[in-house]
Amino acid sequence: MTAESLHIVCPHCHTTNRLAREALSQSPDCGKCHRALFDGHPAALDEAAFEKHVGRSQVPVLVDFWAPWCGPCRAMAPQFEAAARELEPHIRLAKVNTEEAQALGARLQIRSIPTLALFVNGREVARQPGAMGAADIARWARAHLPRP
């Protein structure tokens, strides 16, 4: 793998794709399922898909840990969706339902929801509890990306 290519995990079939960095801005499709690798919507991840996206994708992954019974989580959902349209393809946005992935939430010590966590190269680099608007989500994520 060269410095000019990246591994990107498909949000639909979770296959790892390799593509040139400059292809990120050209609406790339998955080599297996042929759906868009970035479609402006957060990917819904279970525990196995979370591990694959965080561990294999070479773009940062911003995860919203939420639950269906949580009012602030439901209120933030459209804001997170709007942030996906703004931040992709340079950051993958994903959602993890902590009711369905309880072991993952416990392992990552998610104590309140909603909680945003930003992962870069498989490591958590920042965490923010509480609901936020789309502009604040985008600003927060960009502020915590490593500087080149």
C-alpha positions as CSV (number, residue, x, y, z in Angstrom):
1,M,0.0,0.0,0.0
2,T,1.4,3.4,-1.0
3,A,1.1,6.7,0.8
4,E,-1.3,7.8,-1.9
5,S,-3.9,5.1,-1.3
6,L,-6.3,4.5,1.5
7,H,-8.3,1.7,3.0
8,I,-12.0,2.7,3.2
9,V,-14.6,0.4,4.7
10,C,-18.0,0.3,2.9
11,P,-20.9,1.5,5.1
12,H,-23.2,-0.9,3.4
13,C,-21.4,-4.3,3.1
14,H,-18.4,-3.5,5.4
15,T,-15.9,-4.6,2.7
16,T,-12.5,-2.9,2.9
17,N,-11.8,-1.0,-0.3
18,R,-8.5,0.4,-1.4
19,L,-8.5,3.7,-3.4
20,A,-6.3,6.6,-4.2
21,R,-6.5,9.5,-1.8
22,E,-7.5,11.9,-4.7
23,A,-10.5,9.5,-5.5
24,L,-12.2,10.5,-2.2
25,S,-13.6,13.6,-3.9
26,Q,-14.8,11.7,-6.9
27,S,-17.8,9.9,-5.2
28,P,-16.1,6.4,-5.1
29,D,-18.2,3.2,-5.1
30,C,-17.5,0.0,-3.2
31,G,-15.8,-2.7,-5.3
32,K,-18.1,-5.4,-3.9
33,C,-21.6,-4.0,-3.6
34,H,-21.1,-1.0,-6.0
35,R,-22.9,1.4,-3.6
36,A,-21.4,4.8,-2.7
37,L,-18.6,4.6,-0.1
38,F,-19.8,8.1,1.1
39,D,-23.5,9.0,0.8
40,G,-23.9,11.8,3.3
41,H,-25.5,9.6,5.8
42,P,-24.0,8.2,9.0
43,A,-23.4,4.4,8.9
44,A,-25.3,2.3,11.4
45,L,-22.8,0.0,13.0
46,D,-23.1,-3.0,15.3
47,E,-20.1,-4.1,17.3
48,A,-18.4,-6.1,14.6
49,A,-18.9,-3.4,12.0
50,F,-17.6,-0.8,14.5
51,E,-14.4,-2.8,15.0
52,K,-13.9,-3.1,11.2
53,H,-14.6,0.6,10.5
54,V,-12.4,1.9,13.3
55,G,-9.7,-0.6,12.9
56,R,-9.4,-0.7,9.1
57,S,-10.5,2.6,7.7
58,Q,-7.8,5.1,7.1
59,V,-10.1,8.1,7.4
60,P,-11.1,9.3,10.8
61,V,-14.4,7.8,12.2
62,L,-16.7,10.0,14.2
63,V,-19.2,7.9,16.2
64,D,-22.4,8.9,17.8
65,F,-23.2,6.6,20.7
66,W,-27.0,6.8,21.2
67,A,-30.1,4.9,22.3
68,P,-33.6,5.0,20.9
69,W,-35.2,6.0,24.2
70,C,-32.9,9.0,24.7
71,G,-34.7,12.3,23.9
72,P,-31.4,14.3,23.4
73,C,-30.1,11.5,21.1
74,R,-33.3,11.7,18.9
75,A,-33.0,15.5,18.9
76,M,-29.4,15.4,17.7
77,A,-29.9,12.7,15.0
78,P,-30.8,15.2,12.2
79,Q,-27.9,17.4,13.3
80,F,-25.5,14.5,13.0
81,E,-27.0,13.6,9.6
82,A,-26.3,17.2,8.5
83,A,-22.8,17.0,9.8
84,A,-22.3,13.9,7.7
85,R,-23.1,15.8,4.6
86,E,-20.5,18.4,5.5
87,L,-17.7,16.2,6.8
88,E,-17.7,13.2,4.4
89,P,-15.6,12.0,2.7
90,H,-12.8,13.2,4.9
91,I,-14.4,11.8,8.1
92,R,-16.7,8.7,8.2
93,L,-19.7,9.4,10.5
94,A,-21.3,6.4,12.2
95,K,-23.9,5.7,14.8
96,V,-23.8,2.9,17.4
97,N,-27.0,2.0,19.3
98,T,-25.8,1.3,22.8
99,E,-28.9,-0.7,23.6
100,E,-27.9,-3.2,20.8
101,A,-24.1,-3.0,21.4
102,Q,-24.0,-3.0,25.2
103,A,-20.7,-4.8,25.5
104,L,-19.1,-2.2,23.2
105,G,-20.5,0.7,25.2
106,A,-19.2,-0.9,28.4
107,R,-15.8,-1.6,27.0
108,L,-15.4,2.0,25.8
109,Q,-16.9,3.3,29.1
110,I,-19.7,5.2,27.4
111,R,-21.3,6.7,30.6
112,S,-23.8,9.1,29.1
113,I,-25.6,9.5,25.8
114,P,-25.4,11.0,23.3
115,T,-21.6,10.8,23.3
116,L,-19.4,11.6,20.3
117,A,-16.1,9.8,20.0
118,L,-13.5,10.5,17.3
119,F,-11.2,7.7,16.2
120,V,-8.1,8.1,14.1
121,N,-6.0,5.2,13.0
122,G,-7.9,2.9,15.4
123,R,-7.4,5.0,18.5
124,E,-9.9,7.3,20.2
125,V,-8.5,10.8,20.1
126,A,-11.4,12.9,21.5
127,R,-14.8,12.4,23.2
128,Q,-17.7,14.8,23.8
129,P,-20.8,14.0,25.8
130,G,-24.1,15.8,25.1
131,A,-26.2,16.9,22.2
132,M,-24.7,19.3,19.7
133,G,-25.9,21.1,16.5
134,A,-24.4,20.3,13.1
135,A,-22.0,23.2,12.9
136,D,-20.7,22.5,16.4
137,I,-20.3,18.8,15.6
138,A,-18.3,19.7,12.4
139,R,-16.2,22.3,14.3
140,W,-15.5,19.9,17.2
141,A,-14.5,17.1,14.9
142,R,-12.1,19.2,12.8
143,A,-10.5,20.7,15.9
144,H,-9.6,17.3,17.1
145,L,-8.1,15.9,13.9
146,P,-4.3,15.5,14.0
147,R,-2.5,18.2,12.2
148,P,-0.6,17.0,9.1
